[in-house]
Amino acid sequence: MLSSLVEAYARRLGITTLLVNAAPDAVGFYEKMAWKKDIWDESELRGLAADCIQMTKEITAETINR
């Protein structure tokens, strides 16, 4: 699964938090994979991203994709 590859690559880079501006219709998809609604920079939500929901996912060496 693509999300597993992204998480593995992020871990190799030492990244512990993933961020996404999710389309409203995609929020359920992300929530099923342990993403949480969060706001980190509302200024990003302009133009095409105006309706997006900001979400984060904390990852560790033990995180398993759900």
mmCIF file of the N, C-alpha and C atoms, coordinates in Angstrom:
data_MODEL
# 
_entry.id   MODEL 
# 
loop_
_atom_site.group_PDB 
_atom_site.id 
_atom_site.type_symbol 
_atom_site.label_atom_id 
_atom_site.label_alt_id 
_atom_site.label_comp_id 
_atom_site.label_asym_id 
_atom_site.label_entity_id 
_atom_site.label_seq_id 
_atom_site.pdbx_PDB_ins_code 
_atom_site.Cartn_x 
_atom_site.Cartn_y 
_atom_site.Cartn_z 
_atom_site.occupancy 
_atom_site.B_iso_or_equiv 
_atom_site.pdbx_formal_charge 
_atom_site.auth_seq_id 
_atom_site.auth_comp_id 
_atom_site.auth_asym_id 
_atom_site.auth_atom_id 
_atom_site.pdbx_PDB_model_num 
ATOM 1   N N  . MET A 1 1  ? 0.838   -1.175 0.000  1.00 0.00 ? 1  MET A N  1 
ATOM 2   C CA . MET A 1 1  ? 0.000   0.000  0.000  1.00 0.00 ? 1  MET A CA 1 
ATOM 3   C C  . MET A 1 1  ? 0.887   1.242  0.000  1.00 0.00 ? 1  MET A C  1 
ATOM 4   N N  . LEU A 1 2  ? 0.505   2.239  -0.760 1.00 0.00 ? 2  LEU A N  1 
ATOM 5   C CA . LEU A 1 2  ? 1.286   3.471  -0.888 1.00 0.00 ? 2  LEU A CA 1 
ATOM 6   C C  . LEU A 1 2  ? 1.519   4.146  0.460  1.00 0.00 ? 2  LEU A C  1 
ATOM 7   N N  . SER A 1 3  ? 0.510   4.170  1.318  1.00 0.00 ? 3  SER A N  1 
ATOM 8   C CA . SER A 1 3  ? 0.656   4.839  2.612  1.00 0.00 ? 3  SER A CA 1 
ATOM 9   C C  . SER A 1 3  ? 1.734   4.176  3.463  1.00 0.00 ? 3  SER A C  1 
ATOM 10  N N  . SER A 1 4  ? 1.874   2.868  3.373  1.00 0.00 ? 4  SER A N  1 
ATOM 11  C CA . SER A 1 4  ? 2.925   2.155  4.113  1.00 0.00 ? 4  SER A CA 1 
ATOM 12  C C  . SER A 1 4  ? 4.304   2.570  3.622  1.00 0.00 ? 4  SER A C  1 
ATOM 13  N N  . LEU A 1 5  ? 4.446   2.733  2.311  1.00 0.00 ? 5  LEU A N  1 
ATOM 14  C CA . LEU A 1 5  ? 5.724   3.163  1.750  1.00 0.00 ? 5  LEU A CA 1 
ATOM 15  C C  . LEU A 1 5  ? 6.066   4.583  2.190  1.00 0.00 ? 5  LEU A C  1 
ATOM 16  N N  . VAL A 1 6  ? 5.071   5.469  2.203  1.00 0.00 ? 6  VAL A N  1 
ATOM 17  C CA . VAL A 1 6  ? 5.288   6.851  2.646  1.00 0.00 ? 6  VAL A CA 1 
ATOM 18  C C  . VAL A 1 6  ? 5.725   6.867  4.109  1.00 0.00 ? 6  VAL A C  1 
ATOM 19  N N  . GLU A 1 7  ? 5.053   6.090  4.948  1.00 0.00 ? 7  GLU A N  1 
ATOM 20  C CA . GLU A 1 7  ? 5.403   6.044  6.367  1.00 0.00 ? 7  GLU A CA 1 
ATOM 21  C C  . GLU A 1 7  ? 6.809   5.486  6.577  1.00 0.00 ? 7  GLU A C  1 
ATOM 22  N N  . ALA A 1 8  ? 7.154   4.447  5.861  1.00 0.00 ? 8  ALA A N  1 
ATOM 23  C CA . ALA A 1 8  ? 8.487   3.856  5.993  1.00 0.00 ? 8  ALA A CA 1 
ATOM 24  C C  . ALA A 1 8  ? 9.560   4.849  5.564  1.00 0.00 ? 8  ALA A C  1 
ATOM 25  N N  . TYR A 1 9  ? 9.321   5.553  4.472  1.00 0.00 ? 9  TYR A N  1 
ATOM 26  C CA . TYR A 1 9  ? 10.284  6.553  3.991  1.00 0.00 ? 9  TYR A CA 1 
ATOM 27  C C  . TYR A 1 9  ? 10.423  7.687  5.004  1.00 0.00 ? 9  TYR A C  1 
ATOM 28  N N  . ALA A 1 10 ? 9.302   8.146  5.547  1.00 0.00 ? 10 ALA A N  1 
ATOM 29  C CA . ALA A 1 10 ? 9.330   9.210  6.553  1.00 0.00 ? 10 ALA A CA 1 
ATOM 30  C C  . ALA A 1 10 ? 10.136  8.783  7.780  1.00 0.00 ? 10 ALA A C  1 
ATOM 31  N N  . ARG A 1 11 ? 9.937   7.548  8.214  1.00 0.00 ? 11 ARG A N  1 
ATOM 32  C CA . ARG A 1 11 ? 10.705  7.031  9.368  1.00 0.00 ? 11 ARG A CA 1 
ATOM 33  C C  . ARG A 1 11 ? 12.205  7.066  9.089  1.00 0.00 ? 11 ARG A C  1 
ATOM 34  N N  . ARG A 1 12 ? 12.598  6.638  7.876  1.00 0.00 ? 12 ARG A N  1 
ATOM 35  C CA . ARG A 1 12 ? 14.023  6.644  7.512  1.00 0.00 ? 12 ARG A CA 1 
ATOM 36  C C  . ARG A 1 12 ? 14.603  8.057  7.561  1.00 0.00 ? 12 ARG A C  1 
ATOM 37  N N  . LEU A 1 13 ? 13.774  9.050  7.279  1.00 0.00 ? 13 LEU A N  1 
ATOM 38  C CA . LEU A 1 13 ? 14.210  10.444 7.314  1.00 0.00 ? 13 LEU A CA 1 
ATOM 39  C C  . LEU A 1 13 ? 14.128  11.042 8.715  1.00 0.00 ? 13 LEU A C  1 
ATOM 40  N N  . GLY A 1 14 ? 13.613  10.285 9.672  1.00 0.00 ? 14 GLY A N  1 
ATOM 41  C CA . GLY A 1 14 ? 13.480  10.774 11.040 1.00 0.00 ? 14 GLY A CA 1 
ATOM 42  C C  . GLY A 1 14 ? 12.238  11.616 11.278 1.00 0.00 ? 14 GLY A C  1 
ATOM 43  N N  . ILE A 1 15 ? 11.292  11.576 10.347 1.00 0.00 ? 15 ILE A N  1 
ATOM 44  C CA . ILE A 1 15 ? 10.044  12.327 10.481 1.00 0.00 ? 15 ILE A CA 1 
ATOM 45  C C  . ILE A 1 15 ? 9.106   11.562 11.408 1.00 0.00 ? 15 ILE A C  1 
ATOM 46  N N  . THR A 1 16 ? 8.490   12.262 12.342 1.00 0.00 ? 16 THR A N  1 
ATOM 47  C CA . THR A 1 16 ? 7.588   11.603 13.295 1.00 0.00 ? 16 THR A CA 1 
ATOM 48  C C  . THR A 1 16 ? 6.137   12.043 13.149 1.00 0.00 ? 16 THR A C  1 
ATOM 49  N N  . THR A 1 17 ? 5.878   13.095 12.384 1.00 0.00 ? 17 THR A N  1 
ATOM 50  C CA . THR A 1 17 ? 4.510   13.568 12.175 1.00 0.00 ? 17 THR A CA 1 
ATOM 51  C C  . THR A 1 17 ? 4.273   13.810 10.691 1.00 0.00 ? 17 THR A C  1 
ATOM 52  N N  . LEU A 1 18 ? 3.223   13.197 10.168 1.00 0.00 ? 18 LEU A N  1 
ATOM 53  C CA . LEU A 1 18 ? 2.823   13.414 8.782  1.00 0.00 ? 18 LEU A CA 1 
ATOM 54  C C  . LEU A 1 18 ? 1.668   14.410 8.758  1.00 0.00 ? 18 LEU A C  1 
ATOM 55  N N  . LEU A 1 19 ? 1.612   15.232 7.721  1.00 0.00 ? 19 LEU A N  1 
ATOM 56  C CA . LEU A 1 19 ? 0.571   16.248 7.566  1.00 0.00 ? 19 LEU A CA 1 
ATOM 57  C C  . LEU A 1 19 ? -0.107  16.067 6.215  1.00 0.00 ? 19 LEU A C  1 
ATOM 58  N N  . VAL A 1 20 ? -1.419  16.318 6.183  1.00 0.00 ? 20 VAL A N  1 
ATOM 59  C CA . VAL A 1 20 ? -2.135  16.268 4.909  1.00 0.00 ? 20 VAL A CA 1 
ATOM 60  C C  . VAL A 1 20 ? -3.293  17.261 4.955  1.00 0.00 ? 20 VAL A C  1 
ATOM 61  N N  . ASN A 1 21 ? -3.533  17.907 3.824  1.00 0.00 ? 21 ASN A N  1 
ATOM 62  C CA . ASN A 1 21 ? -4.742  18.709 3.628  1.00 0.00 ? 21 ASN A CA 1 
ATOM 63  C C  . ASN A 1 21 ? -5.697  17.800 2.857  1.00 0.00 ? 21 ASN A C  1 
ATOM 64  N N  . ALA A 1 22 ? -6.616  17.175 3.571  1.00 0.00 ? 22 ALA A N  1 
ATOM 65  C CA . ALA A 1 22 ? -7.495  16.159 2.986  1.00 0.00 ? 22 ALA A CA 1 
ATOM 66  C C  . ALA A 1 22 ? -8.768  16.773 2.416  1.00 0.00 ? 22 ALA A C  1 
ATOM 67  N N  . ALA A 1 23 ? -9.149  16.293 1.251  1.00 0.00 ? 23 ALA A N  1 
ATOM 68  C CA . ALA A 1 23 ? -10.439 16.675 0.690  1.00 0.00 ? 23 ALA A CA 1 
ATOM 69  C C  . ALA A 1 23 ? -11.525 16.168 1.629  1.00 0.00 ? 23 ALA A C  1 
ATOM 70  N N  . PRO A 1 24 ? -12.616 16.917 1.784  1.00 0.00 ? 24 PRO A N  1 
ATOM 71  C CA . PRO A 1 24 ? -13.675 16.487 2.707  1.00 0.00 ? 24 PRO A CA 1 
ATOM 72  C C  . PRO A 1 24 ? -14.143 15.046 2.488  1.00 0.00 ? 24 PRO A C  1 
ATOM 73  N N  . ASP A 1 25 ? -14.224 14.618 1.236  1.00 0.00 ? 25 ASP A N  1 
ATOM 74  C CA . ASP A 1 25 ? -14.663 13.253 0.939  1.00 0.00 ? 25 ASP A CA 1 
ATOM 75  C C  . ASP A 1 25 ? -13.627 12.203 1.319  1.00 0.00 ? 25 ASP A C  1 
ATOM 76  N N  . ALA A 1 26 ? -12.382 12.613 1.582  1.00 0.00 ? 26 ALA A N  1 
ATOM 77  C CA . ALA A 1 26 ? -11.310 11.673 1.909  1.00 0.00 ? 26 ALA A CA 1 
ATOM 78  C C  . ALA A 1 26 ? -11.060 11.544 3.412  1.00 0.00 ? 26 ALA A C  1 
ATOM 79  N N  . VAL A 1 27 ? -11.715 12.361 4.220  1.00 0.00 ? 27 VAL A N  1 
ATOM 80  C CA . VAL A 1 27 ? -11.458 12.348 5.671  1.00 0.00 ? 27 VAL A CA 1 
ATOM 81  C C  . VAL A 1 27 ? -11.698 10.966 6.271  1.00 0.00 ? 27 VAL A C  1 
ATOM 82  N N  . GLY A 1 28 ? -12.774 10.308 5.918  1.00 0.00 ? 28 GLY A N  1 
ATOM 83  C CA . GLY A 1 28 ? -13.067 8.971  6.442  1.00 0.00 ? 28 GLY A CA 1 
ATOM 84  C C  . GLY A 1 28 ? -11.971 7.976  6.094  1.00 0.00 ? 28 GLY A C  1 
ATOM 85  N N  . PHE A 1 29 ? -11.442 8.055  4.874  1.00 0.00 ? 29 PHE A N  1 
ATOM 86  C CA . PHE A 1 29 ? -10.342 7.198  4.445  1.00 0.00 ? 29 PHE A CA 1 
ATOM 87  C C  . PHE A 1 29 ? -9.135  7.389  5.365  1.00 0.00 ? 29 PHE A C  1 
ATOM 88  N N  . TYR A 1 30 ? -8.765  8.653  5.604  1.00 0.00 ? 30 TYR A N  1 
ATOM 89  C CA . TYR A 1 30 ? -7.610  8.933  6.467  1.00 0.00 ? 30 TYR A CA 1 
ATOM 90  C C  . TYR A 1 30 ? -7.871  8.512  7.910  1.00 0.00 ? 30 TYR A C  1 
ATOM 91  N N  . GLU A 1 31 ? -9.078  8.754  8.401  1.00 0.00 ? 31 GLU A N  1 
ATOM 92  C CA . GLU A 1 31 ? -9.387  8.374  9.779  1.00 0.00 ? 31 GLU A CA 1 
ATOM 93  C C  . GLU A 1 31 ? -9.262  6.860  9.981  1.00 0.00 ? 31 GLU A C  1 
ATOM 94  N N  . LYS A 1 32 ? -9.631  6.076  8.978  1.00 0.00 ? 32 LYS A N  1 
ATOM 95  C CA . LYS A 1 32 ? -9.489  4.620  9.074  1.00 0.00 ? 32 LYS A CA 1 
ATOM 96  C C  . LYS A 1 32 ? -8.030  4.195  9.173  1.00 0.00 ? 32 LYS A C  1 
ATOM 97  N N  . MET A 1 33 ? -7.128  5.073  8.733  1.00 0.00 ? 33 MET A N  1 
ATOM 98  C CA . MET A 1 33 ? -5.698  4.767  8.795  1.00 0.00 ? 33 MET A CA 1 
ATOM 99  C C  . MET A 1 33 ? -5.010  5.537  9.935  1.00 0.00 ? 33 MET A C  1 
ATOM 100 N N  . ALA A 1 34 ? -5.808  5.905  10.943 1.00 0.00 ? 34 ALA A N  1 
ATOM 101 C CA . ALA A 1 34 ? -5.310  6.505  12.191 1.00 0.00 ? 34 ALA A CA 1 
ATOM 102 C C  . ALA A 1 34 ? -4.876  7.960  12.076 1.00 0.00 ? 34 ALA A C  1 
ATOM 103 N N  . TRP A 1 35 ? -5.318  8.660  11.049 1.00 0.00 ? 35 TRP A N  1 
ATOM 104 C CA . TRP A 1 35 ? -5.076  10.096 10.955 1.00 0.00 ? 35 TRP A CA 1 
ATOM 105 C C  . TRP A 1 35 ? -6.096  10.812 11.834 1.00 0.00 ? 35 TRP A C  1 
ATOM 106 N N  . LYS A 1 36 ? -5.717  11.964 12.378 1.00 0.00 ? 36 LYS A N  1 
ATOM 107 C CA . LYS A 1 36 ? -6.586  12.759 13.256 1.00 0.00 ? 36 LYS A CA 1 
ATOM 108 C C  . LYS A 1 36 ? -6.751  14.160 12.664 1.00 0.00 ? 36 LYS A C  1 
ATOM 109 N N  . LYS A 1 37 ? -7.952  14.701 12.794 1.00 0.00 ? 37 LYS A N  1 
ATOM 110 C CA . LYS A 1 37 ? -8.172  16.090 12.380 1.00 0.00 ? 37 LYS A CA 1 
ATOM 111 C C  . LYS A 1 37 ? -7.339  16.994 13.273 1.00 0.00 ? 37 LYS A C  1 
ATOM 112 N N  . ASP A 1 38 ? -6.683  17.951 12.666 1.00 0.00 ? 38 ASP A N  1 
ATOM 113 C CA . ASP A 1 38 ? -5.798  18.857 13.386 1.00 0.00 ? 38 ASP A CA 1 
ATOM 114 C C  . ASP A 1 38 ? -5.643  20.113 12.539 1.00 0.00 ? 38 ASP A C  1 
ATOM 115 N N  . ILE A 1 39 ? -5.284  21.198 13.153 1.00 0.00 ? 39 ILE A N  1 
ATOM 116 C CA . ILE A 1 39 ? -5.023  22.439 12.414 1.00 0.00 ? 39 ILE A CA 1 
ATOM 117 C C  . ILE A 1 39 ? -3.606  22.875 12.725 1.00 0.00 ? 39 ILE A C  1 
ATOM 118 N N  . TRP A 1 40 ? -2.783  23.009 11.693 1.00 0.00 ? 40 TRP A N  1 
ATOM 119 C CA . TRP A 1 40 ? -1.419  23.473 11.905 1.00 0.00 ? 40 TRP A CA 1 
ATOM 120 C C  . TRP A 1 40 ? -1.129  24.773 11.183 1.00 0.00 ? 40 TRP A C  1 
ATOM 121 N N  . ASP A 1 41 ? -1.828  25.058 10.091 1.00 0.00 ? 41 ASP A N  1 
ATOM 122 C CA . ASP A 1 41 ? -1.588  26.313 9.367  1.00 0.00 ? 41 ASP A CA 1 
ATOM 123 C C  . ASP A 1 41 ? -2.803  26.611 8.491  1.00 0.00 ? 41 ASP A C  1 
ATOM 124 N N  . GLU A 1 42 ? -3.741  27.350 9.051  1.00 0.00 ? 42 GLU A N  1 
ATOM 125 C CA . GLU A 1 42 ? -4.964  27.651 8.299  1.00 0.00 ? 42 GLU A CA 1 
ATOM 126 C C  . GLU A 1 42 ? -4.691  28.468 7.036  1.00 0.00 ? 42 GLU A C  1 
ATOM 127 N N  . SER A 1 43 ? -3.547  29.148 6.967  1.00 0.00 ? 43 SER A N  1 
ATOM 128 C CA . SER A 1 43 ? -3.238  29.948 5.781  1.00 0.00 ? 43 SER A CA 1 
ATOM 129 C C  . SER A 1 43 ? -3.047  29.071 4.540  1.00 0.00 ? 43 SER A C  1 
ATOM 130 N N  . GLU A 1 44 ? -2.808  27.767 4.725  1.00 0.00 ? 44 GLU A N  1 
ATOM 131 C CA . GLU A 1 44 ? -2.688  26.852 3.587  1.00 0.00 ? 44 GLU A CA 1 
ATOM 132 C C  . GLU A 1 44 ? -4.043  26.560 2.946  1.00 0.00 ? 44 GLU A C  1 
ATOM 133 N N  . LEU A 1 45 ? -5.116  26.822 3.671  1.00 0.00 ? 45 LEU A N  1 
ATOM 134 C CA . LEU A 1 45 ? -6.448  26.455 3.195  1.00 0.00 ? 45 LEU A CA 1 
ATOM 135 C C  . LEU A 1 45 ? -7.060  27.571 2.353  1.00 0.00 ? 45 LEU A C  1 
ATOM 136 N N  . ARG A 1 46 ? -6.464  27.795 1.207  1.00 0.00 ? 46 ARG A N  1 
ATOM 137 C CA . ARG A 1 46 ? -6.908  28.824 0.272  1.00 0.00 ? 46 ARG A CA 1 
ATOM 138 C C  . ARG A 1 46 ? -7.001  28.219 -1.130 1.00 0.00 ? 46 ARG A C  1 
ATOM 139 N N  . GLY A 1 47 ? -7.718  28.864 -1.984 1.00 0.00 ? 47 GLY A N  1 
ATOM 140 C CA . GLY A 1 47 ? -7.823  28.395 -3.361 1.00 0.00 ? 47 GLY A CA 1 
ATOM 141 C C  . GLY A 1 47 ? -8.412  26.991 -3.428 1.00 0.00 ? 47 GLY A C  1 
ATOM 142 N N  . LEU A 1 48 ? -7.730  26.100 -4.134 1.00 0.00 ? 48 LEU A N  1 
ATOM 143 C CA . LEU A 1 48 ? -8.214  24.730 -4.290 1.00 0.00 ? 48 LEU A CA 1 
ATOM 144 C C  . LEU A 1 48 ? -8.318  23.994 -2.961 1.00 0.00 ? 48 LEU A C  1 
ATOM 145 N N  . ALA A 1 49 ? -7.529  24.395 -1.966 1.00 0.00 ? 49 ALA A N  1 
ATOM 146 C CA . ALA A 1 49 ? -7.524  23.720 -0.665 1.00 0.00 ? 49 ALA A CA 1 
ATOM 147 C C  . ALA A 1 49 ? -8.493  24.351 0.338  1.00 0.00 ? 49 ALA A C  1 
ATOM 148 N N  . ALA A 1 50 ? -9.295  25.312 -0.091 1.00 0.00 ? 50 ALA A N  1 
ATOM 149 C CA . ALA A 1 50 ? -10.162 26.054 0.840  1.00 0.00 ? 50 ALA A CA 1 
ATOM 150 C C  . ALA A 1 50 ? -11.100 25.150 1.639  1.00 0.00 ? 50 ALA A C  1 
ATOM 151 N N  . ASP A 1 51 ? -11.570 24.068 1.058  1.00 0.00 ? 51 ASP A N  1 
ATOM 152 C CA . ASP A 1 51 ? -12.499 23.167 1.745  1.00 0.00 ? 51 ASP A CA 1 
ATOM 153 C C  . ASP A 1 51 ? -11.805 21.994 2.436  1.00 0.00 ? 51 ASP A C  1 
ATOM 154 N N  . CYS A 1 52 ? -10.495 21.931 2.337  1.00 0.00 ? 52 CYS A N  1 
ATOM 155 C CA . CYS A 1 52 ? -9.758  20.789 2.890  1.00 0.00 ? 52 CYS A CA 1 
ATOM 156 C C  . CYS A 1 52 ? -9.767  20.789 4.420  1.00 0.00 ? 52 CYS A C  1 
ATOM 157 N N  . ILE A 1 53 ? -9.559  19.614 4.956  1.00 0.00 ? 53 ILE A N  1 
ATOM 158 C CA . ILE A 1 53 ? -9.453  19.407 6.394  1.00 0.00 ? 53 ILE A CA 1 
ATOM 159 C C  . ILE A 1 53 ? -8.005  19.038 6.685  1.00 0.00 ? 53 ILE A C  1 
ATOM 160 N N  . GLN A 1 54 ? -7.357  19.784 7.567  1.00 0.00 ? 54 GLN A N  1 
ATOM 161 C CA . GLN A 1 54 ? -5.982  19.464 7.916  1.00 0.00 ? 54 GLN A CA 1 
ATOM 162 C C  . GLN A 1 54 ? -5.972  18.296 8.894  1.00 0.00 ? 54 GLN A C  1 
ATOM 163 N N  . MET A 1 55 ? -5.084  17.334 8.624  1.00 0.00 ? 55 MET A N  1 
ATOM 164 C CA . MET A 1 55 ? -4.996  16.126 9.438  1.00 0.00 ? 55 MET A CA 1 
ATOM 165 C C  . MET A 1 55 ? -3.532  15.791 9.690  1.00 0.00 ? 55 MET A C  1 
ATOM 166 N N  . THR A 1 56 ? -3.280  15.104 10.809 1.00 0.00 ? 56 THR A N  1 
ATOM 167 C CA . THR A 1 56 ? -1.928  14.664 11.138 1.00 0.00 ? 56 THR A CA 1 
ATOM 168 C C  . THR A 1 56 ? -1.937  13.190 11.518 1.00 0.00 ? 56 THR A C  1 
ATOM 169 N N  . LYS A 1 57 ? -0.759  12.591 11.406 1.00 0.00 ? 57 LYS A N  1 
ATOM 170 C CA . LYS A 1 57 ? -0.575  11.216 11.864 1.00 0.00 ? 57 LYS A CA 1 
ATOM 171 C C  . LYS A 1 57 ? 0.805   11.126 12.500 1.00 0.00 ? 57 LYS A C  1 
ATOM 172 N N  . GLU A 1 58 ? 0.832   10.716 13.745 1.00 0.00 ? 58 GLU A N  1 
ATOM 173 C CA . GLU A 1 58 ? 2.091   10.486 14.451 1.00 0.00 ? 58 GLU A CA 1 
ATOM 174 C C  . GLU A 1 58 ? 2.583   9.094  14.070 1.00 0.00 ? 58 GLU A C  1 
ATOM 175 N N  . ILE A 1 59 ? 3.852   9.006  13.709 1.00 0.00 ? 59 ILE A N  1 
ATOM 176 C CA . ILE A 1 59 ? 4.405   7.699  13.358 1.00 0.00 ? 59 ILE A CA 1 
ATOM 177 C C  . ILE A 1 59 ? 5.634   7.431  14.219 1.00 0.00 ? 59 ILE A C  1 
ATOM 178 N N  . THR A 1 60 ? 5.805   6.174  14.551 1.00 0.00 ? 60 THR A N  1 
ATOM 179 C CA . THR A 1 60 ? 6.973   5.708  15.287 1.00 0.00 ? 60 THR A CA 1 
ATOM 180 C C  . THR A 1 60 ? 7.456   4.432  14.620 1.00 0.00 ? 60 THR A C  1 
ATOM 181 N N  . ALA A 1 61 ? 8.517   3.890  15.111 1.00 0.00 ? 61 ALA A N  1 
ATOM 182 C CA . ALA A 1 61 ? 9.029   2.638  14.559 1.00 0.00 ? 61 ALA A CA 1 
ATOM 183 C C  . ALA A 1 61 ? 8.008   1.512  14.674 1.00 0.00 ? 61 ALA A C  1 
ATOM 184 N N  . GLU A 1 62 ? 7.124   1.620  15.681 1.00 0.00 ? 62 GLU A N  1 
ATOM 185 C CA . GLU A 1 62 ? 6.139   0.563  15.926 1.00 0.00 ? 62 GLU A CA 1 
ATOM 186 C C  . GLU A 1 62 ? 4.815   0.794  15.208 1.00 0.00 ? 62 GLU A C  1 
ATOM 187 N N  . THR A 1 63 ? 4.622   1.957  14.570 1.00 0.00 ? 63 THR A N  1 
ATOM 188 C CA . THR A 1 63 ? 3.346   2.260  13.929 1.00 0.00 ? 63 THR A CA 1 
ATOM 189 C C  . THR A 1 63 ? 3.076   1.257  12.806 1.00 0.00 ? 63 THR A C  1 
ATOM 190 N N  . ILE A 1 64 ? 1.899   0.671  12.868 1.00 0.00 ? 64 ILE A N  1 
ATOM 191 C CA . ILE A 1 64 ? 1.464   -0.259 11.824 1.00 0.00 ? 64 ILE A CA 1 
ATOM 192 C C  . ILE A 1 64 ? 0.290   0.378  11.116 1.00 0.00 ? 64 ILE A C  1 
ATOM 193 N N  . ASN A 1 65 ? 0.318   0.393  9.799  1.00 0.00 ? 65 ASN A N  1 
ATOM 194 C CA . ASN A 1 65 ? -0.762  0.991  9.023  1.00 0.00 ? 65 ASN A CA 1 
ATOM 195 C C  . ASN A 1 65 ? -2.057  0.242  9.283  1.00 0.00 ? 65 ASN A C  1 
ATOM 196 N N  . ARG A 1 66 ? -3.122  0.974  9.548  1.00 0.00 ? 66 ARG A N  1 
ATOM 197 C CA . ARG A 1 66 ? -4.435  0.362  9.840  1.00 0.00 ? 66 ARG A CA 1 
ATOM 198 C C  . ARG A 1 66 ? -5.362  0.480  8.667  1.00 0.00 ? 66 ARG A C  1 
# 
